[in-house]
Amino acid sequence: MDLNEYRKLIFEIGDIEIDISSIAQCRHSMAELEEREKILEQIKEKINSDIRSIEGMYLKKRKMIREKYSPNASQGILSSLKPGSLPRRRAKEMRRLTLERESKIESYEELIEIIDDLMVQIEDAKIPVRNCIKERLSL
């Protein structure tokens, strides 16, 4: 899933109205909160999977760069015309790749922070709903 789709889904989940006007509404609100909590957990798992996938692609690309600039690799005529030494060009490509990886992962980690914050808010919202259910059942 794309970052924007994750964001859209997370913010849709966070938009909830809690109605505690009756015991039935309290129970419905509690069920809704618990369902949204499960969905957030699933999204978090998917995001963690995406991060692992990014890490895997990074390692593959890193390996390709190392092989590309290894002393045993056949260097074509064009590569010998490029300015800079092979180790310097390899280091430059590795830095670029690392920055790209960090940028992608940072965006996903921000989403995880948003999810964690939203889950805390859901837990906090469950407290008054539980109390309302307890009060109404004890009457």
C-alpha positions, 0 to 999 in steps of 0.5 A: 500500500502507498503512504498516502493510502495508509495516511487516508485510512488512518485518519478515517479510522481516527474519525469516530463519534462516541455516543453514550446516550444509552446502554446499547449505544455504549456497547456499540461505541465500545465495539466500534472502538475495539474494531478500529483498534484491530484495524490499526494493529493490522495496518501497523503490521503491514507497515512493518512488513513494508519497512522490512521489504524496503530494507531487503531491497536496500540490501540487494541494491547495495550488493549490486553496487558492490559487485558493480564496483568490485575489482573483478567486475568487467569495466567497460570503456565508458566507465573508464571515461567517467571522472573519479576513482571507482571507490569514490564513485561506489561511495557516492552511490552508497551514500545516495542509496542510504539517504533514499532508504532512510527517507522512505523508512522515516515516512513509514516510521512516522505513520507508526507513531501516528498509529501508536498515538491513535491507539492510546487515544482509543484506549483513553476513549474506552474508559468513559464508555466502560464506566458508562456501561458499568453505571447503567448496568448497576442501576 
